[in-house]
Amino acid sequence: MKAFLIDVAKCNGCHNCQISCKDEHCGTEWMPYAADQPMTGHFWCKVEEKVRGSVPVVRVSYTPLVCGHCDDAPCVAAAKDGAVYRHDDGLVVIDPAKAKGQRAIMDACPMGAIYWNEELNLPQKCTGCAHLLDDGWAEPRCVDACPTGALSFGEEGALDLKGAEPLGPLVGLGAHAWYKNLPKRFVAGCLVDFDSREVVVDAEAVLVDEAGTEVARVPTDDFGDFLFDQVEPAAYTVRVAGRELAADVREKDLNLGDIALR
């Protein structure tokens, strides 16, 4: 069974994977696996860019998105006449000849990885470059083009999947696109003594969950800053220098800004 492994921590947002996918599939058909990919609107491999936090604590995360090639793929269930099938190596492929007019195939994907080609009246998505694998290639173009090693591909049992997980929409579907270091949440702040007009160094900041359990503990650095990184989305309290501050990161990352020393 072939699988993708994507380490988000290694992705620098160069978009090489996205561009190489367009280069491989635009203006070229690879039957019986894929008809031409449109020049615009389709991203069979797409780098999702997300700006997190607020000035001055801002981060940008990049997450390459590909089809999960799921065991229980909703697109397979939605297809008629065997228009979506599993290749010998496990890759899920949409048959361009059989899938014409079947918009339900596109609608079935929970992560929006299937696109509709208006000109060809056809649903289309990542094939895992099945045509290249048939020709002896070891990996798809997107993986071959990645300069940082963020994307890997191979036999699932040979990949280092420790700590890897599927994307949220694909949980429970037996996805074969695995992710490491998916961005979670951060809580940041800066402790300041406004009376002396100085930041406070080496003060202890503690992150506590709703049950009162300590989640993490960090000192403020030489600039008075502290950062709790990669914490689960939840409502927390930050205890620092005798103060308690609400830190709700269920929806987004949080920069508490300058915190006055009492």
Buried (B, 14 or more C-beta within 10 A) or exposed (E): EBBBBBBBEBBEBBBBBBBBBBEBBEEEBBEEBBBBBBEEEBBBBBBEEEEBBBEEBEEEBBBBBBBBBBBEBBBBEBBEEEBBBBBEBBBBBBBBEBBBEBBBBBBBBBBEBBBBBEEBEBBBBBBBBBBBBEEEBEBBBBBBBBEEEBBBBBEBEEBEEEEBBBBEBBEEBBBBBBBBBBBBBBBBBBBBBEEEEEBBEEBEBBBBBEEEEEBBEBEBEEEBBBBBBEBEEBEBBBBBBEEEBEBBBEEEBBBBEEBEBE
